[in-house]
Amino acid sequence: MADKVRVTLVKSTIGAIPKHRATVAALGLRKLNKSVELPNNAATQGMVKQVQHLVKVEEI
């Protein structure tokens, strides 16, 4: 298991429900096709799973 993951926003949050919009913002994603590196822990994995239809995840 990698120490970090790279999360990229690949789909807009315009039509998403407010809870998913808040989750994307909490991950630190603001613009389309921008990436952030986050620690690979249970909290991050849960957030990514909730918005898996909006993001792409790569292990680093």
C-alpha positions in Angstrom: 0.0 0.0 0.0 1.3 3.4 -1.0 1.9 6.2 1.6 0.2 8.8 -0.6 -2.4 9.0 -3.3 -2.9 11.5 -6.0 -6.6 12.5 -6.4 -7.6 14.4 -9.6 -11.0 16.0 -10.2 -12.2 14.7 -13.6 -15.9 15.6 -13.6 -17.6 18.9 -12.6 -19.4 19.2 -9.3 -22.1 21.4 -10.8 -24.8 18.7 -10.9 -23.6 16.9 -7.8 -25.5 16.9 -4.5 -24.3 19.4 -1.9 -22.7 16.7 0.3 -20.5 15.5 -2.6 -19.6 19.1 -3.4 -18.5 19.6 0.2 -16.5 16.4 0.1 -14.6 17.4 -3.1 -13.8 20.8 -1.5 -12.6 19.0 1.7 -10.2 17.0 -0.4 -8.7 20.2 -1.6 -9.9 20.1 -5.1 -11.1 23.3 -6.6 -10.8 23.2 -10.4 -11.3 20.5 -13.0 -8.3 18.4 -13.9 -6.3 19.6 -10.9 -4.6 17.1 -8.6 -3.7 17.0 -4.9 -1.5 14.5 -3.0 -3.1 13.2 0.1 -2.0 10.6 2.8 -3.4 7.2 2.1 -5.5 6.6 5.3 -9.0 5.5 6.2 -10.4 9.0 6.2 -9.1 9.8 2.7 -10.2 6.5 1.3 -13.7 7.0 2.7 -14.0 10.5 1.1 -12.7 9.3 -2.2 -15.2 6.4 -2.2 -18.0 8.8 -1.7 -17.1 10.8 -4.8 -15.5 8.1 -6.9 -17.7 9.1 -9.8 -16.1 12.5 -9.9 -12.4 11.8 -9.2 -9.5 9.6 -10.5 -7.1 8.1 -7.9 -3.5 7.0 -8.4 -1.2 5.5 -5.8 2.2 7.2 -5.5 
